[in-house]
């Protein structure tokens, strides 16, 4: 029995470097499969509608009664030319431009810094007079929606700006009050409806998706909804989305690559159902449908800002779920926040995000140096052990009993090195995922230049970084201890080079510098070992 174990044990050890990665890959794939293709919330078949539940609008042939989605807006006829009044607020974070036309947010610009130059990134644009329905925070009636409002009040306090608009519609008076908070990306909309009659009216509030035209086809618009299970879900623009509605959602909105416009608060239960409408085939609008009442007062709160964790949490922590940290979110979320803070600290000194990334690589290599040195030593020991094993197998190939004794003695004397490299991989995996999210999705890198690269958030336009990475990985292959490892690295260098050609230049820069740093570190360790 002991002899059998001694026979199997060395073979298992020699295959450990193949078995362990396979087990790790199986574990990763199973988690990823469950995350992306596991059970998802679908349309409930229950007749009882729940808060946050998604429902599909039935066809005209179905028995179930359901009010159709109200997508059209009919405006009051103009009584002559109304003078348009523009009001602009500047905070430390953004510039807000409001208009008396529709009592709406006409323009929203976010302050950004590109290569030391201050500028604005716009997500809401002023529509033309013929595009009245494209106004942000337009409040629409079933019919006769007012477009011309009067600015009746404008105040500034320590932490906010307040604008109040008013319009008369027959015997009804609609009052809209905007509150813009100076220290966050929160906008409150207070709606007041008064009527001299008991005839009920049903209001709708509409707001658009963020849109950055400079991104072109790279910018993808998605709907976001807090479902009945209090999980924020992302919904692409499909026919199914446009034919669905949600019951009294407490969080609903739209996002693009870098920004979010979303309802996050409904103090007096205004929203009875919400849905989305497509306008001109290129943009989406969220529609918040209110109750049928003759009068009422409601307060709605919105987050209109970048997809940055610190900014989002300041307004509503639930919305942080739109930040896709990957399937290792429990680790990559806090780590990515740390990376982003460190990157911004480095940027504050060097004023260039490319240099900041390089400094971050150096810092990480220094922190991981004890582990990488141990892994390199373990690799050398493993290579030596394989040579000795091969020599013993050749020497005692005709004497099985002596072969078993020799193998057992060799393992007893030298142990079983080889897990050090796996430990380094396990340590680096969540760090790489977190940093990948930061360097691929952070708005700070948008239009950030570095040397020949005009935008670190986009792929390298000249493929210089991917080709440099291939050279770095070839250097790693030449320094590998085992011949099989060299061949694997040679093949991998070509695959990784092609893969990184589509990654953001910021992330590719990190990989390139990290690869060359690893080669330099290995060379120095071996030099001092001699």
Secondary structure, DSSP 8 states (H G I E B T S, - for coil): -HHHHHHHHHHHHHHHHHHHHHHHHHHHHHHHHHHHHS--------SS--TT-EEE---TT-SS----------B----S-----EEEEE-SSEEEEEETBTTEEEEEEEEEEETTEEEEEEEE----GGGGGG-BTEEE-SS-B--B-EEEEEEE-SSEEEEEEEEEETTEEEEEEEEEETTSSEEEEEEEEEESS---EEEEEEEE----GGGGGG---EEEEE-TTS-EEEEES-HHHHTEEEES-SSEEEE-SSEEEEEEEETT---SEEEEEEETTTEEEEEEEEEEESSEEEEEEEEEEES-HHHHHHH-GGGGGGS---TTHHHHHHHHHHHHHHHHHHHHHHS-HHHHHHHHHHHHHHHHHHHHHHHHHHHHHHHHHHHHHHHHHHHTTT-HHHHHHHHHHHHHHH----SHHHHHHHHHHHHHHHHHHHHHH-GGGTT--BTTBS-TTS--TT-HHHHHHHHHHHHHHHT-SSHHHHHHHHHHHHHHHHHHTTS-HHHHHHHHHHHHHHHHHHHHHHHHH-
